[in-house]
């Protein structure tokens, strides 16, 4: 038995390590949104303008206090506008490397498309031939769900996730110049998943109200991820994510304690008013019975006498040995 338990323990530890090791790999895989606003040709002016932005924005964003940069190069119809944003807990080296890879991968994966957005865990890049930099629209959005479901008390899990995402969004909008926040919420030590993590972010050029409004718009999609242990809702202007494994690289800004357990449903205790009403009706019942019972007895006695005399009248011709009616 001890050997069997030891083997089971080794298997569980191995599976846990696999999940931990594979989670970052899965998170690092990019989500892509190739636009349909047109295509450019190789060695064209548009491609050259895009190359200028690809050389400048990774450096500009990684050296910015907000890890954010925008730019526009050229004149219509060859003008290219671009937005580059790194996650608020990234360092300068990771930010620069992620954006450089994003420019390269977007041009390969959305070959010759004039409009493309690509999302990595540490950064997001969007470029287009449309002048979008003055707009706050959360275009080219993408959603990805964790394939695993919560099986134990999913309602409680969903409520805690919703509270964490809202609190993280509030902090990102109103308490951070980077418009970024990280969060952590406890569930229960004995629950299926004892902890959940989150982050939320907007581009730093949005006002607090614009940021919170943008996040509210994508948080409305949360019912689609109900019972899922993780999900990401990504857009050019704002994004958020939650998972049951840690996805944070910096300090946690928002912490939520485990929700209080729901009170057990016990027998209903009558209130003094209820007891008083019951006593009032009980007294009335006693009074009614005290009045009606003697009347009923009297009526029954009278009825019995009448029946007896009626019977005697009908049987006068019978034998005189008929016994009389007796009432005791």
ROKOL-117175 format. One record per residue (C-alpha): residue in one letter; x, y, z; residue number from 1. Coordinates in nm, 4 decimals, always signed. Each point is the difference from the previous one (the first is absolute). Layout:
+------+----------+----------+----------+-----+
! code !       xx !       yy !       zz ! pos !
+------+----------+----------+----------+-----+
!    a !        X !        Y !        Z ! NUM !
...
+------+----------+----------+----------+-----+
//
This chain:
+------+----------+----------+----------+-----+
! code !       xx !       yy !       zz ! pos !
+------+----------+----------+----------+-----+
!    x !  +0.0000 !  +0.0000 !  +0.0000 !   1 !
!    x !  +0.2843 !  +0.2404 !  +0.0850 !   2 !
!    x !  +0.1669 !  -0.0686 !  -0.3354 !   3 !
!    x !  -0.3263 !  +0.0639 !  -0.1862 !   4 !
!    x !  -0.0518 !  +0.3288 !  +0.1859 !   5 !
!    x !  +0.3572 !  +0.1039 !  -0.0766 !   6 !
!    x !  -0.0495 !  -0.0672 !  -0.3713 !   7 !
!    x !  -0.3238 !  +0.1999 !  +0.0010 !   8 !
!    x !  +0.1777 !  +0.2903 !  +0.1693 !   9 !
!    x !  +0.2765 !  -0.0033 !  -0.2624 !  10 !
!    x !  -0.2573 !  +0.0042 !  -0.2816 !  11 !
!    x !  -0.1862 !  +0.2962 !  +0.1514 !  12 !
!    x !  +0.3208 !  +0.1977 !  +0.0497 !  13 !
!    x !  +0.1065 !  -0.0731 !  -0.3576 !  14 !
!    x !  -0.3333 !  +0.1154 !  -0.1407 !  15 !
!    x !  +0.0167 !  +0.3187 !  +0.2061 !  16 !
!    x !  +0.3482 !  +0.0743 !  -0.1345 !  17 !
!    x !  -0.1177 !  -0.0569 !  -0.3567 !  18 !
!    x !  -0.2861 !  +0.2488 !  +0.0482 !  19 !
!    x !  +0.2321 !  +0.2606 !  +0.1506 !  20 !
!    x !  +0.2609 !  -0.0408 !  -0.2741 !  21 !
!    x !  -0.2427 !  -0.0045 !  -0.2913 !  22 !
!    x !  -0.2178 !  +0.2892 !  +0.1169 !  23 !
!    x !  +0.2552 !  +0.2733 !  -0.0830 !  24 !
!    x !  +0.0632 !  -0.1587 !  -0.3398 !  25 !
!    x !  -0.3681 !  +0.0030 !  -0.0846 !  26 !
!    x !  -0.0319 !  +0.3572 !  +0.1260 !  27 !
!    x !  +0.2915 !  +0.1136 !  -0.2177 !  28 !
!    x !  -0.1590 !  -0.1162 !  -0.3247 !  29 !
!    x !  -0.1306 !  +0.3067 !  -0.1881 !  30 !
!    x !  -0.3560 !  +0.0796 !  -0.0918 !  31 !
!    x !  -0.0301 !  +0.1662 !  -0.3378 !  32 !
!    x !  -0.2520 !  +0.2271 !  -0.1698 !  33 !
!    x !  +0.0705 !  +0.0675 !  -0.3666 !  34 !
!    x !  -0.1996 !  +0.2932 !  -0.1345 !  35 !
!    x !  -0.1705 !  +0.0413 !  -0.3345 !  36 !
!    x !  +0.0793 !  +0.3606 !  -0.0870 !  37 !
!    x !  +0.2249 !  -0.0901 !  -0.2900 !  38 !
!    x !  +0.3351 !  -0.1495 !  -0.0887 !  39 !
!    x !  +0.3398 !  +0.1418 !  -0.0858 !  40 !
!    x !  +0.2589 !  -0.1380 !  -0.2379 !  41 !
!    x !  +0.3571 !  -0.0992 !  +0.0651 !  42 !
!    x !  +0.2507 !  +0.2883 !  -0.0045 !  43 !
!    x !  -0.2829 !  +0.2548 !  -0.0076 !  44 !
!    x !  -0.0051 !  +0.3352 !  +0.1778 !  45 !
!    x !  -0.2488 !  -0.1399 !  +0.2502 !  46 !
!    x !  +0.2372 !  -0.2831 !  +0.0886 !  47 !
!    x !  +0.2863 !  +0.2452 !  +0.0395 !  48 !
!    x !  -0.2080 !  +0.2182 !  +0.2339 !  49 !
!    x !  -0.0960 !  -0.3075 !  +0.2015 !  50 !
!    x !  +0.3693 !  -0.0884 !  +0.0258 !  51 !
!    x !  +0.0756 !  +0.3442 !  +0.1483 !  52 !
!    x !  -0.2582 !  -0.0554 !  +0.2723 !  53 !
!    x !  +0.1274 !  -0.3533 !  +0.0652 !  54 !
!    x !  +0.3465 !  +0.1414 !  +0.0654 !  55 !
!    x !  -0.1155 !  +0.2866 !  +0.2238 !  56 !
!    x !  -0.2964 !  -0.1093 !  +0.2119 !  57 !
!    x !  +0.1546 !  -0.2922 !  +0.1935 !  58 !
!    x !  +0.2732 !  +0.2325 !  +0.1252 !  59 !
!    x !  -0.2374 !  +0.2889 !  +0.0643 !  60 !
!    x !  -0.2465 !  -0.2106 !  +0.1977 !  61 !
!    x !  +0.2590 !  -0.1848 !  +0.2080 !  62 !
!    x !  +0.1678 !  +0.3292 !  +0.0998 !  63 !
!    x !  -0.3298 !  +0.1669 !  +0.0872 !  64 !
!    x !  -0.1113 !  +0.0140 !  +0.3669 !  65 !
!    x !  -0.3364 !  -0.1346 !  -0.1151 !  66 !
!    x !  +0.1435 !  -0.2663 !  -0.2344 !  67 !
!    x !  -0.2097 !  +0.1510 !  -0.2769 !  68 !
!    x !  +0.0682 !  +0.1672 !  -0.3342 !  69 !
!    x !  -0.1894 !  +0.1044 !  -0.3118 !  70 !
!    x !  +0.1070 !  +0.1301 !  -0.3376 !  71 !
!    x !  -0.1096 !  +0.0835 !  -0.3512 !  72 !
!    x !  +0.2223 !  +0.0104 !  -0.3076 !  73 !
!    x !  -0.0689 !  +0.1087 !  -0.3570 !  74 !
!    x !  -0.2876 !  +0.1622 !  -0.1802 !  75 !
!    x !  -0.3302 !  -0.1452 !  -0.1166 !  76 !
!    x !  -0.0383 !  -0.2467 !  -0.1680 !  77 !
!    x !  +0.3312 !  -0.1389 !  +0.1287 !  78 !
!    x !  -0.0295 !  +0.1297 !  +0.3550 !  79 !
!    x !  +0.0473 !  -0.2571 !  +0.2768 !  80 !
!    x !  -0.1196 !  +0.0583 !  +0.3574 !  81 !
!    x !  +0.1120 !  -0.2303 !  +0.2810 !  82 !
!    x !  -0.0522 !  -0.0538 !  +0.3712 !  83 !
!    x !  +0.2368 !  -0.2014 !  +0.2191 !  84 !
!    x !  -0.0741 !  -0.0871 !  +0.3633 !  85 !
!    x !  +0.1764 !  -0.2243 !  +0.2489 !  86 !
!    x !  -0.1661 !  -0.1411 !  +0.3075 !  87 !
!    x !  +0.0410 !  +0.2097 !  +0.3113 !  88 !
!    x !  +0.2173 !  -0.2544 !  +0.1832 !  89 !
!    x !  +0.2445 !  -0.0590 !  -0.2897 !  90 !
!    x !  +0.3582 !  +0.1238 !  +0.0130 !  91 !
!    x !  +0.1647 !  +0.2026 !  -0.2752 !  92 !
!    x !  +0.1892 !  -0.2943 !  -0.1501 !  93 !
!    x !  -0.3058 !  -0.2256 !  -0.0164 !  94 !
!    x !  -0.2069 !  +0.2868 !  -0.1403 !  95 !
!    x !  +0.2419 !  +0.0804 !  -0.2803 !  96 !
!    x !  +0.0461 !  -0.3651 !  -0.0936 !  97 !
!    x !  -0.3716 !  -0.0726 !  -0.0025 !  98 !
!    x !  -0.0845 !  +0.2954 !  -0.2248 !  99 !
!    x !  +0.2832 !  -0.0781 !  -0.2420 ! 100 !
!    x !  -0.1330 !  -0.3562 !  -0.0297 ! 101 !
!    x !  -0.3544 !  +0.1346 !  -0.0396 ! 102 !
!    x !  +0.0937 !  +0.2177 !  -0.2993 ! 103 !
!    x !  +0.1789 !  -0.2933 !  -0.1590 ! 104 !
!    x !  -0.2715 !  -0.2581 !  +0.0668 ! 105 !
!    x !  -0.2915 !  +0.2227 !  -0.0973 ! 106 !
!    x !  +0.1522 !  +0.0701 !  -0.3416 ! 107 !
!    x !  +0.0606 !  -0.3710 !  -0.0537 ! 108 !
!    x !  -0.3306 !  -0.1292 !  +0.1338 ! 109 !
!    x !  -0.2086 !  +0.2782 !  -0.1578 ! 110 !
!    x !  +0.2130 !  +0.0132 !  -0.3122 ! 111 !
!    x !  -0.0356 !  +0.3323 !  -0.1875 ! 112 !
!    x !  -0.3094 !  +0.0991 !  +0.1997 ! 113 !
!    x !  -0.0077 !  +0.3752 !  +0.0648 ! 114 !
!    x !  -0.1830 !  -0.0555 !  +0.3276 ! 115 !
!    x !  +0.1031 !  -0.2488 !  +0.2691 ! 116 !
!    x !  -0.0131 !  -0.0450 !  +0.3778 ! 117 !
!    x !  +0.2002 !  -0.2587 !  +0.1908 ! 118 !
!    x !  -0.0260 !  -0.0856 !  +0.3689 ! 119 !
!    x !  +0.2747 !  -0.1563 !  +0.2050 ! 120 !
!    x !  -0.0175 !  -0.0383 !  +0.3758 ! 121 !
!    x !  +0.2564 !  +0.2781 !  +0.0603 ! 122 !
!    x !  -0.1006 !  +0.2364 !  -0.2830 ! 123 !
!    x !  -0.2492 !  +0.1029 !  -0.2661 ! 124 !
!    x !  +0.0644 !  +0.1587 !  -0.3397 ! 125 !
!    x !  -0.2415 !  +0.1508 !  -0.2484 ! 126 !
!    x !  +0.0727 !  +0.1736 !  -0.3295 ! 127 !
!    x !  -0.2382 !  +0.1163 !  -0.2699 ! 128 !
!    x !  -0.0423 !  +0.2177 !  -0.3060 ! 129 !
!    x !  -0.2978 !  +0.1661 !  +0.1744 ! 130 !
!    x !  +0.0764 !  +0.2957 !  +0.2326 ! 131 !
!    x !  -0.1176 !  -0.1610 !  +0.3258 ! 132 !
!    x !  +0.2284 !  +0.1642 !  +0.2558 ! 133 !
!    x !  -0.2564 !  +0.2622 !  +0.1023 ! 134 !
!    x !  -0.2702 !  -0.2625 !  +0.0475 ! 135 !
!    x !  -0.0726 !  -0.1828 !  +0.3260 ! 136 !
!    x !  -0.1810 !  -0.2880 !  -0.1687 ! 137 !
!    x !  +0.1180 !  -0.3396 !  +0.1196 ! 138 !
!    x !  +0.0443 !  -0.1438 !  -0.3488 ! 139 !
!    x !  +0.1395 !  -0.3370 !  -0.1125 ! 140 !
!    x !  -0.1077 !  -0.1684 !  +0.3246 ! 141 !
!    x !  +0.0626 !  -0.3655 !  +0.0697 ! 142 !
!    x !  -0.1266 !  -0.2420 !  +0.2648 ! 143 !
!    x !  +0.1540 !  -0.3242 !  +0.1184 ! 144 !
!    x !  -0.1366 !  -0.2400 !  +0.2624 ! 145 !
!    x !  +0.1806 !  -0.2500 !  +0.2156 ! 146 !
!    x !  -0.1331 !  -0.3430 !  -0.0979 ! 147 !
!    x !  -0.0386 !  -0.1187 !  +0.3599 ! 148 !
!    x !  -0.3260 !  +0.0423 !  +0.1919 ! 149 !
!    x !  -0.0678 !  +0.0494 !  +0.3692 ! 150 !
!    x !  -0.1898 !  -0.3026 !  +0.1300 ! 151 !
!    x !  -0.0295 !  +0.0785 !  +0.3715 ! 152 !
!    x !  -0.2330 !  +0.2910 !  +0.0921 ! 153 !
!    x !  +0.0450 !  +0.1896 !  -0.3301 ! 154 !
!    x !  -0.2431 !  +0.2722 !  +0.1093 ! 155 !
!    x !  +0.2230 !  +0.1014 !  +0.2896 ! 156 !
!    x !  +0.3068 !  -0.0070 !  -0.2271 ! 157 !
!    x !  -0.1720 !  +0.2174 !  -0.2630 ! 158 !
!    x !  -0.1079 !  +0.2573 !  +0.2592 ! 159 !
!    x !  +0.3501 !  +0.0306 !  +0.1424 ! 160 !
!    x !  +0.1536 !  +0.0302 !  -0.3477 ! 161 !
!    x !  -0.2496 !  +0.2730 !  -0.0919 ! 162 !
!    x !  +0.0811 !  +0.1906 !  +0.3199 ! 163 !
!    x !  +0.3742 !  -0.0325 !  -0.0653 ! 164 !
!    x !  -0.0241 !  +0.1139 !  -0.3628 ! 165 !
!    x !  -0.2100 !  +0.3028 !  +0.0980 ! 166 !
!    x !  +0.2396 !  +0.0977 !  +0.2784 ! 167 !
!    x !  +0.3015 !  -0.0430 !  -0.2290 ! 168 !
!    x !  -0.1649 !  +0.2107 !  -0.2708 ! 169 !
!    x !  -0.0761 !  +0.2765 !  +0.2514 ! 170 !
!    x !  +0.3604 !  +0.0088 !  +0.1183 ! 171 !
!    x !  +0.1378 !  +0.0036 !  -0.3550 ! 172 !
!    x !  -0.2224 !  +0.2916 !  -0.0991 ! 173 !
!    x !  +0.0240 !  +0.2190 !  +0.3091 ! 174 !
!    x !  +0.3202 !  -0.0869 !  +0.1864 ! 175 !
!    x !  +0.2696 !  -0.0589 !  -0.2615 ! 176 !
!    x !  +0.1639 !  +0.2342 !  -0.2486 ! 177 !
!    x !  +0.0803 !  -0.3055 !  -0.2106 ! 178 !
!    x !  -0.3692 !  -0.0884 !  +0.0070 ! 179 !
!    x !  +0.1014 !  -0.3458 !  +0.1196 ! 180 !
!    x !  -0.0886 !  -0.2053 !  +0.3058 ! 181 !
!    x !  +0.0527 !  -0.3540 !  +0.1248 ! 182 !
!    x !  -0.2265 !  -0.1910 !  +0.2342 ! 183 !
!    x !  -0.0240 !  -0.3093 !  +0.2141 ! 184 !
!    x !  -0.3028 !  -0.1513 !  +0.1727 ! 185 !
!    x !  -0.0277 !  -0.2846 !  +0.2459 ! 186 !
!    x !  -0.2756 !  -0.2573 !  -0.0134 ! 187 !
!    x !  +0.0464 !  -0.2751 !  +0.2601 ! 188 !
!    x !  +0.2973 !  -0.2093 !  +0.1015 ! 189 !
!    x !  -0.2105 !  -0.3117 !  -0.0486 ! 190 !
!    x !  -0.1678 !  +0.1151 !  -0.3223 ! 191 !
!    x !  +0.0717 !  -0.1417 !  -0.3427 ! 192 !
!    x !  +0.2008 !  +0.3115 !  -0.0892 ! 193 !
!    x !  +0.1107 !  +0.1930 !  +0.3095 ! 194 !
!    x !  +0.1134 !  +0.3157 !  -0.1810 ! 195 !
!    x !  -0.0581 !  +0.1958 !  -0.3206 ! 196 !
!    x !  +0.2158 !  +0.2719 !  -0.1609 ! 197 !
!    x !  -0.0811 !  +0.2874 !  -0.2352 ! 198 !
!    x !  +0.1310 !  +0.3036 !  -0.1791 ! 199 !
!    x !  -0.1680 !  +0.2861 !  -0.1832 ! 200 !
!    x !  +0.1499 !  +0.2712 !  -0.2203 ! 201 !
!    x !  -0.0834 !  +0.2905 !  -0.2283 ! 202 !
!    x !  +0.2228 !  +0.2094 !  -0.2217 ! 203 !
!    x !  +0.1395 !  +0.2790 !  +0.2209 ! 204 !
!    x !  -0.1281 !  +0.2756 !  -0.2306 ! 205 !
!    x !  -0.3594 !  -0.0744 !  +0.1105 ! 206 !
!    x !  -0.1518 !  +0.2021 !  +0.2823 ! 207 !
!    x !  -0.1060 !  -0.1915 !  +0.3148 ! 208 !
!    x !  -0.3637 !  +0.0174 !  -0.1089 ! 209 !
!    x !  +0.0816 !  -0.1131 !  -0.3543 ! 210 !
!    x !  +0.2073 !  -0.2880 !  +0.1348 ! 211 !
!    x !  -0.2702 !  -0.1183 !  +0.2405 ! 212 !
!    x !  -0.2615 !  +0.0293 !  -0.2702 ! 213 !
!    x !  +0.2106 !  -0.2031 !  -0.2404 ! 214 !
!    x !  +0.0548 !  -0.2724 !  +0.2595 ! 215 !
!    x !  -0.3693 !  -0.0016 !  +0.0904 ! 216 !
!    x !  -0.0767 !  -0.0644 !  -0.3653 ! 217 !
!    x !  +0.2062 !  -0.3198 !  -0.0130 ! 218 !
!    x !  -0.0912 !  -0.1111 !  +0.3529 ! 219 !
!    x !  -0.3566 !  -0.0288 !  -0.1294 ! 220 !
!    x !  +0.1242 !  -0.3035 !  -0.1890 ! 221 !
!    x !  +0.0835 !  -0.1859 !  +0.3212 ! 222 !
!    x !  -0.3123 !  -0.2203 !  -0.0071 ! 223 !
!    x !  +0.1546 !  -0.1697 !  -0.3018 ! 224 !
!    x !  +0.2818 !  -0.1198 !  +0.2264 ! 225 !
!    x !  -0.2274 !  -0.1163 !  +0.2830 ! 226 !
!    x !  +0.1339 !  -0.3114 !  +0.1760 ! 227 !
!    x !  +0.3317 !  +0.0265 !  -0.1876 ! 228 !
!    x !  +0.3138 !  +0.0027 !  +0.2143 ! 229 !
!    x !  +0.1545 !  +0.2700 !  -0.2182 ! 230 !
!    x !  -0.0662 !  +0.2388 !  -0.2865 ! 231 !
!    x !  +0.1514 !  +0.2975 !  -0.1797 ! 232 !
!    x !  -0.1873 !  +0.2847 !  -0.1671 ! 233 !
!    x !  +0.2428 !  +0.2018 !  -0.2092 ! 234 !
!    x !  -0.0341 !  +0.3218 !  -0.1970 ! 235 !
!    x !  +0.2210 !  +0.2712 !  -0.1424 ! 236 !
!    x !  -0.1120 !  +0.2522 !  +0.2628 ! 237 !
!    x !  -0.0722 !  -0.2202 !  +0.3032 ! 238 !
!    x !  +0.0276 !  -0.3606 !  +0.1136 ! 239 !
!    x !  -0.0351 !  -0.2227 !  +0.3039 ! 240 !
!    x !  +0.0762 !  -0.3555 !  +0.0958 ! 241 !
!    x !  -0.0515 !  -0.2421 !  +0.2887 ! 242 !
!    x !  +0.1421 !  -0.3457 !  +0.0701 ! 243 !
!    x !  +0.0288 !  -0.2509 !  +0.2849 ! 244 !
!    x !  +0.3806 !  -0.0017 !  -0.0359 ! 245 !
!    x !  +0.2206 !  +0.3022 !  +0.0471 ! 246 !
!    x !  +0.0284 !  +0.2210 !  -0.3076 ! 247 !
!    x !  +0.1641 !  +0.2953 !  +0.1749 ! 248 !
!    x !  +0.3597 !  +0.1151 !  -0.0139 ! 249 !
!    x !  -0.0180 !  +0.2835 !  +0.2518 ! 250 !
!    x !  -0.1566 !  +0.0844 !  +0.3341 ! 251 !
!    x !  -0.3697 !  -0.0598 !  +0.0513 ! 252 !
!    x !  -0.1974 !  +0.3256 !  +0.0203 ! 253 !
!    x !  -0.3476 !  -0.1312 !  +0.0842 ! 254 !
!    x !  -0.0720 !  -0.2755 !  +0.2531 ! 255 !
!    x !  -0.3365 !  -0.1504 !  +0.0825 ! 256 !
!    x !  -0.0618 !  -0.2264 !  +0.2969 ! 257 !
!    x !  -0.2002 !  -0.3177 !  -0.0346 ! 258 !
!    x !  -0.3741 !  +0.0661 !  +0.0045 ! 259 !
!    x !  -0.1865 !  -0.0908 !  +0.3157 ! 260 !
!    x !  -0.1719 !  -0.3401 !  -0.0170 ! 261 !
!    x !  -0.3692 !  +0.0099 !  -0.0635 ! 262 !
!    x !  -0.2017 !  -0.0430 !  +0.3227 ! 263 !
!    x !  -0.1577 !  -0.3402 !  +0.0537 ! 264 !
!    x !  -0.3751 !  -0.0116 !  -0.0388 ! 265 !
!    x !  -0.1546 !  -0.1025 !  +0.3356 ! 266 !
!    x !  -0.3516 !  -0.0249 !  +0.1439 ! 267 !
!    x !  -0.1964 !  +0.3223 !  +0.0003 ! 268 !
!    x !  -0.0177 !  +0.1606 !  +0.3447 ! 269 !
!    x !  -0.3348 !  +0.1716 !  +0.0572 ! 270 !
!    x !  +0.0171 !  +0.3686 !  +0.0860 ! 271 !
!    x !  -0.1729 !  +0.1481 !  +0.3063 ! 272 !
!    x !  -0.2636 !  +0.1494 !  -0.2303 ! 273 !
!    x !  -0.0672 !  -0.3427 !  -0.1499 ! 274 !
!    x !  -0.0251 !  -0.1540 !  +0.3452 ! 275 !
!    x !  -0.2364 !  +0.2775 !  +0.1085 ! 276 !
!    x !  -0.2208 !  -0.0606 !  -0.3023 ! 277 !
!    x !  +0.0030 !  -0.3709 !  +0.0700 ! 278 !
!    x !  -0.0951 !  +0.0644 !  +0.3658 ! 279 !
!    x !  -0.2788 !  +0.2341 !  -0.1053 ! 280 !
!    x !  -0.1477 !  -0.2566 !  -0.2358 ! 281 !
!    x !  +0.0505 !  -0.2714 !  +0.2619 ! 282 !
!    x !  -0.1968 !  +0.1989 !  +0.2587 ! 283 !
!    x !  -0.2760 !  +0.0603 !  -0.2514 ! 284 !
!    x !  -0.0180 !  -0.3711 !  -0.0720 ! 285 !
!    x !  -0.0363 !  -0.0814 !  +0.3721 ! 286 !
!    x !  -0.2810 !  +0.2542 !  +0.0367 ! 287 !
!    x !  -0.1857 !  -0.1303 !  -0.3063 ! 288 !
!    x !  +0.0279 !  -0.3586 !  +0.1183 ! 289 !
!    x !  -0.1192 !  +0.0932 !  +0.3499 ! 290 !
!    x !  -0.3147 !  +0.1563 !  -0.1493 ! 291 !
!    x !  -0.0810 !  -0.2501 !  -0.2732 ! 292 !
!    x !  +0.0676 !  -0.3323 !  +0.1719 ! 293 !
!    x !  -0.2826 !  +0.0293 !  +0.2599 ! 294 !
!    x !  -0.2391 !  +0.1070 !  -0.2769 ! 295 !
!    x !  +0.0915 !  -0.3006 !  -0.2092 ! 296 !
!    x !  -0.0489 !  -0.2343 !  +0.2960 ! 297 !
!    x !  -0.3411 !  +0.1524 !  +0.0768 ! 298 !
!    x !  -0.1131 !  -0.0260 !  -0.3621 ! 299 !
!    x !  +0.1079 !  -0.3634 !  -0.0172 ! 300 !
!    x !  -0.1865 !  -0.0797 !  +0.3231 ! 301 !
!    x !  -0.3201 !  +0.1631 !  -0.1197 ! 302 !
!    x !  +0.0257 !  -0.1808 !  -0.3318 ! 303 !
!    x !  +0.0455 !  -0.3327 !  +0.1761 ! 304 !
!    x !  -0.3100 !  +0.0592 !  +0.2222 ! 305 !
!    x !  -0.2117 !  +0.0875 !  -0.2985 ! 306 !
!    x !  +0.1136 !  -0.3082 !  -0.1864 ! 307 !
!    x !  -0.0738 !  -0.2169 !  +0.3011 ! 308 !
!    x !  -0.3561 !  +0.1308 !  +0.0457 ! 309 !
!    x !  -0.0651 !  -0.0299 !  -0.3683 ! 310 !
!    x !  +0.1156 !  -0.3575 !  +0.0154 ! 311 !
!    x !  -0.2201 !  -0.0759 !  +0.3014 ! 312 !
!    x !  -0.3031 !  +0.1385 !  -0.1819 ! 313 !
!    x !  +0.0613 !  -0.2260 !  -0.2953 ! 314 !
!    x !  +0.0423 !  -0.3084 !  +0.2213 ! 315 !
!    x !  -0.2995 !  +0.0345 !  +0.2381 ! 316 !
!    x !  -0.1530 !  -0.3094 !  -0.1547 ! 317 !
!    x !  +0.3124 !  -0.1990 !  +0.0657 ! 318 !
!    x !  +0.0659 !  -0.2069 !  +0.3067 ! 319 !
!    x !  -0.0192 !  +0.1792 !  +0.3330 ! 320 !
!    x !  +0.3363 !  -0.1546 !  +0.0910 ! 321 !
!    x !  +0.1772 !  +0.2525 !  -0.2302 ! 322 !
!    x !  +0.2596 !  +0.1692 !  +0.2261 ! 323 !
!    x !  -0.0284 !  +0.3786 !  +0.0442 ! 324 !
!    x !  +0.2642 !  +0.2478 !  -0.1298 ! 325 !
!    x !  +0.2582 !  +0.0652 !  +0.2659 ! 326 !
!    x !  +0.2360 !  +0.3008 !  +0.0065 ! 327 !
!    x !  +0.2913 !  -0.0136 !  +0.2327 ! 328 !
+------+----------+----------+----------+-----+
//
